[in-house]
């Protein structure tokens, strides 16, 4: 016997749930209320359909942030910008999520993300794929509790598996994702975790990631060099070298748990502030200096650390076009650089705690390099206020 299935009527947007058990089948147990189950499923699908329509087709409230987008041939730039800003606010991550997972700590998240970057480089996965997986991981942990640490790698590889199917034209096979875990995760476990994760994310799989914002901001930065922005704005035409420098800073910052304090668009704009200029960051993001100040100050120790570290040459990847190499996620920063940046951030916060200028952020103390347990201690702060 097969379960119920769903189809859409051609003349109506209503969901119709049909019973495919057959007309001769009658539920044998009086405790099974088929009508209530159908009603519950129908209500759920109606809610999901309404949620989808409200995001993509219904009128979008006016956006208070200035839109820097040029005229577009395929859409109203104001509506496109408003939808992006709405998604930036809708797809939220909880910076205190680890308080609901007593078996996890910030160092584990950093190690997991660093390993996923290596997997992306091995399989030539795009930066969009990596950052989509990162978003899935953070949002899943933000909405669930008590994840065993033994399940963290399974969560990470499953998130990358889903993201690859969304973003990649030719994603790696399921067996390849299981292979890179060195036997820790089987194909069956990844498939089961995929269903759990999709349900846990409520099937919301299309955030505007920090990499997407960075691409848009750099495209706006190069707007003067685009011959026909009306038709060709969606085709990347910015400097690959500039993108590599900014993205390296973003890669480092996103390994730190405190990145969850800020929206993706603010992180991308703050990175442009440190690598290019403050004027550019404000012009392409629509943010004021006050709105970006907290994120800029938090990111400063990471930017300073990268200046001290020798720039990693762009890696030559076989079977990847030269002008596409910057879009592949490569291992340009490591956990050693992250620890140096976190130590510097901790020193700045310790010396500036009495300052009314520097924001009060609930920081995670960087673990000593000789501490094998890699545990972290949360510094209690009175409050954290993010400028919006």
C-alpha positions in Angstrom: 0.0 0.0 0.0 1.2 3.5 -0.8 0.6 6.7 1.3 -1.5 9.6 0.3 -0.2 11.9 -2.4 -0.7 15.5 -3.4 -1.5 17.2 -6.7 -2.4 20.7 -7.8 -5.7 21.3 -9.6 -5.1 23.0 -13.0 -7.8 25.6 -12.4 -7.2 26.3 -8.8 -4.2 27.0 -6.5 -5.8 24.9 -3.7 -4.1 21.8 -2.6 -6.0 18.6 -3.1 -4.9 15.6 -1.1 -6.2 12.3 -2.5 -6.3 8.9 -0.9 -4.5 6.3 -3.0 -5.1 3.4 -0.7 -7.9 2.3 -3.0 -11.7 2.4 -2.6 -11.8 -1.1 -1.1 -9.6 -0.1 1.8 -11.1 0.9 5.1 -9.0 1.8 8.1 -9.2 -1.1 10.5 -8.4 0.8 13.6 -11.0 3.3 15.0 -8.2 5.2 16.6 -6.9 6.4 13.2 -8.7 9.6 12.2 -7.8 9.9 8.5 -9.9 13.0 8.0 -8.0 14.9 10.7 -4.7 13.8 9.3 -5.7 15.0 5.8 -6.9 18.3 7.3 -3.7 18.8 9.2 -1.6 18.1 6.1 -3.8 20.4 4.0 -3.5 23.2 6.5 0.3 22.8 6.5 0.5 22.9 2.8 -1.8 25.9 2.6 0.4 27.8 5.1 3.6 26.9 3.2 1.9 28.0 -0.1 0.9 31.3 1.5 4.4 31.8 2.9 5.9 31.2 -0.5 3.4 33.6 -2.2 3.9 36.3 0.5 7.7 36.2 -0.2 7.7 36.0 -3.9 4.5 37.4 -5.4 2.6 39.6 -3.0 3.5 43.3 -2.6 6.6 43.9 -0.6 6.6 46.6 2.0 8.7 49.7 1.1 12.3 49.4 2.1 13.8 52.2 4.2 17.3 51.4 3.1 18.4 53.2 0.0 18.6 51.0 -3.1 21.9 51.4 -5.0 20.7 49.1 -7.8 20.7 50.5 -11.3 17.8 50.2 -13.8 17.2 46.6 -14.8 15.6 45.2 -17.9 14.1 42.2 -16.1 12.7 43.6 -12.9 11.9 46.7 -10.8 15.2 47.4 -9.0 13.3 48.8 -5.9 11.4 45.6 -5.6 14.5 43.4 -6.1 16.3 45.4 -3.4 13.3 45.3 -1.0 13.1 41.5 -1.4 16.8 41.0 -0.7 16.6 43.2 2.4 13.5 41.3 3.5 15.3 38.0 3.2 18.3 39.4 5.1 15.9 40.1 8.0 13.8 36.9 7.6 16.6 34.3 7.5 17.9 34.9 11.0 20.5 33.0 13.1 20.7 33.1 16.9 24.1 34.1 18.2 23.3 32.4 21.5 22.4 29.1 19.8 25.2 27.1 21.5 23.5 27.7 24.9 20.9 25.2 23.7 23.5 22.7 22.8 25.5 21.9 25.9 27.6 19.3 24.1 28.9 21.8 21.5 31.1 24.8 21.8 32.3 27.5 19.4 35.6 25.8 18.5 33.6 22.8 17.2 31.7 25.0 14.8 35.0 26.6 13.5 36.6 23.1 13.0 33.5 21.9 11.2 33.4 24.9 8.8 37.1 24.7 8.2 36.7 21.0 7.2 33.8 21.9 4.9 36.0 24.4 3.1 38.5 21.6 2.5 35.7 19.4 1.1 34.6 22.3 -1.2 38.1 22.7 -2.5 38.5 19.0 -3.2 35.3 18.8 -5.2 35.6 22.2 -6.8 32.4 23.5 -5.1 31.4 27.1 -5.5 31.5 29.7 -2.7 27.7 30.0 -3.0 27.4 26.3 -2.1 29.7 26.6 1.0 27.9 29.7 2.3 24.5 28.2 1.7 25.6 25.1 3.7 26.9 27.4 6.5 23.5 29.2 6.6 21.7 25.8 6.9 23.9 24.7 9.8 23.5 27.9 11.8 19.8 28.2 11.2 19.3 24.5 12.1 21.3 24.8 15.3 19.4 28.1 16.1 16.0 26.3 16.1 16.9 23.0 17.7 18.3 21.7 21.0 20.8 19.2 22.4 22.5 18.1 19.3 25.1 15.4 20.3 28.6 16.3 19.2 28.8 12.9 17.4 26.1 14.2 15.1 27.8 17.5 14.2 29.8 16.2 11.3 26.7 14.5 9.9 24.9 17.8 10.1 27.7 19.6 8.3 28.1 17.1 5.4 24.3 16.9 5.0 24.0 20.7 4.8 26.7 20.7 2.1 25.0 17.8 0.3 21.7 19.8 0.2 23.5 23.0 -0.8 25.3 21.3 -3.6 22.1 20.0 -5.1 20.7 23.6 -5.0 23.7 25.4 -6.4 25.9 23.1 -8.4 25.2 22.1 -12.0 27.0 18.8 -11.5 27.0 18.1 -7.7 29.1 15.3 -6.3 27.4 12.0 -5.8 26.0 10.9 -2.4 28.8 8.3 -2.2 31.4 11.0 -2.5 30.0 13.0 0.4 30.0 9.8 2.5 33.5 9.0 1.4 35.0 12.3 2.7 33.8 11.5 6.2 36.1 8.5 6.3 33.3 6.1 7.3 31.9 8.4 10.0 28.7 9.0 8.0 27.0 6.4 5.8 24.9 7.2 2.7 21.8 6.1 4.5 22.5 8.4 7.5 23.0 11.4 5.2 19.7 10.7 3.4 17.9 10.4 6.7 19.5 13.5 8.0 18.6 15.4 4.9 14.9 14.9 5.5 15.3 15.9 9.1 17.2 19.0 8.2 14.8 20.1 5.5 11.9 19.8 7.8 13.9 21.6 10.6 14.6 24.4 8.2 10.9 24.5 7.2 12.1 24.1 3.6 13.3 27.7 3.5 16.4 27.2 1.3 17.0 30.5 -0.5 18.7 33.0 1.8 20.7 35.9 0.4 24.1 34.7 1.8 27.0 36.9 2.7 28.7 35.7 -0.6 25.7 36.9 -2.6 25.8 40.3 -1.0 29.5 40.5 -1.6 29.0 39.7 -5.3 26.3 42.4 -5.6 28.3 45.0 -3.8 31.4 44.5 -5.9 29.2 44.5 -9.1 27.9 47.9 -8.0 31.5 49.0 -7.3 32.3 48.2 -10.9 29.1 49.7 -12.3 31.0 52.4 -14.3 32.9 49.7 -16.2 29.8 47.8 -17.2 28.9 48.8 -20.7 25.2 47.9 -20.5 24.1 47.6 -16.9 20.4 47.7 -18.0 20.8 44.2 -19.5 24.1 42.9 -18.2 24.1 43.7 -14.5 23.7 40.0 -13.5 26.9 39.1 -15.3 29.9 39.4 -12.9 32.3 42.1 -14.2 34.3 43.1 -11.1 37.9 42.6 -10.3 38.7 39.0 -9.3 41.7 40.2 -7.2 39.5 42.6 -5.2 37.0 39.8 -4.7 39.7 37.5 -3.5 41.0 40.0 -0.9 37.5 40.8 0.5 36.3 37.2 0.4 39.3 36.1 2.4 38.4 38.5 5.2 34.8 37.3 5.1 35.9 33.6 5.2 37.9 34.3 8.3 35.2 36.3 10.1 32.5 33.7 9.4 34.5 31.0 11.2 34.0 33.1 14.4 30.8 32.5 16.4 30.4 36.2 17.0 29.6 36.7 13.3 26.1 35.6 14.2 25.6 39.0 15.8 25.4 40.6 12.4 23.3 40.2 9.2 25.0 38.9 6.1 24.7 42.3 4.3 26.5 44.1 7.2 29.3 41.6 7.3 29.9 42.0 3.5 29.7 45.8 3.8 32.1 45.9 6.8 34.6 43.7 4.8 34.5 46.2 2.0 35.1 49.0 4.5 38.3 47.4 5.6 39.6 46.2 2.2 38.5 49.0 -0.1 37.0 52.1 1.5 34.3 53.3 3.9 32.7 55.5 1.3 32.3 52.5 -1.0 30.8 50.3 1.7 28.1 52.9 2.5 27.4 53.6 -1.2 26.8 50.0 -2.3 25.1 48.8 0.9 22.6 51.6 1.7 23.9 51.6 5.3 25.0 54.6 7.2 28.3 54.8 9.1 26.4 54.5 12.4 24.6 51.3 11.2 27.9 49.7 10.2 30.1 50.9 13.1 29.5 48.0 15.4 30.3 45.4 12.8 33.3 47.3 11.5 34.8 47.5 15.0 34.3 43.8 15.6 35.9 42.9 12.3 38.9 45.2 12.7 41.1 42.6 14.6 40.4 40.1 11.9 41.4 42.5 9.1 44.6 43.5 11.0 45.6 39.8 11.5 45.2 39.2 7.7 47.5 42.1 7.0 50.2 40.5 9.1 49.7 37.1 7.4 51.2 36.6 4.0 48.7 36.6 1.2 48.0 33.2 -0.2 48.4 33.1 -4.0 45.4 32.2 -6.0 45.3 28.4 -6.5 45.2 27.0 -9.9 42.4 24.5 -10.2 42.4 22.0 -13.1 39.2 21.9 -15.2 38.2 25.4 -13.9 38.2 28.4 -16.2 40.6 31.1 -15.1 37.9 33.7 -14.9 35.8 31.4 -12.7 38.5 30.4 -10.2 37.6 33.2 -7.8 34.1 31.7 -7.4 35.4 28.3 -6.2 35.6 28.0 -2.4 39.3 27.4 -1.5 41.2 27.1 1.8 42.7 30.5 2.1 42.5 30.9 5.9 43.0 28.4 8.7 42.2 27.8 12.3 45.6 29.2 13.3 44.9 32.6 11.7 41.4 32.5 13.4 42.9 31.9 16.8 45.4 34.9 16.3 42.5 37.1 15.3 40.3 36.0 18.3 43.2 36.6 20.7 43.6 40.1 19.3 39.8 40.7 19.5 39.9 39.6 23.1 42.7 42.0 23.9 40.9 44.9 22.3 37.7 44.1 24.2 39.6 43.7 27.5 41.3 47.1 27.1 38.1 48.8 25.8 35.6 47.5 28.3 35.4 50.8 30.1 35.0 52.7 26.8 31.5 53.9 26.0 32.4 53.9 22.3 33.3 50.3 21.8 30.2 48.0 21.7 29.4 45.5 24.5 29.5 42.2 22.7 29.2 38.8 24.4 32.5 37.4 23.3 33.9 33.9 23.5 37.3 33.9 25.0 39.8 32.3 22.6 41.1 29.0 23.9 44.8 28.7 24.8 46.8 27.0 22.1 48.1 24.4 24.6 44.6 23.5 25.9 43.8 20.2 24.4 40.1 20.3 25.3 39.6 23.4 23.2 36.9 24.5 25.6 35.6 28.1 25.6 34.3 30.3 28.2 31.5 32.8 27.7 32.2 36.3 29.0 29.1 37.7 30.6 28.2 41.2 29.4 25.3 43.4 30.5 23.8 43.6 27.0 24.4 43.6 23.3 22.8 46.2 21.1 23.1 45.9 17.4 22.6 49.1 15.4 19.8 48.6 12.9 
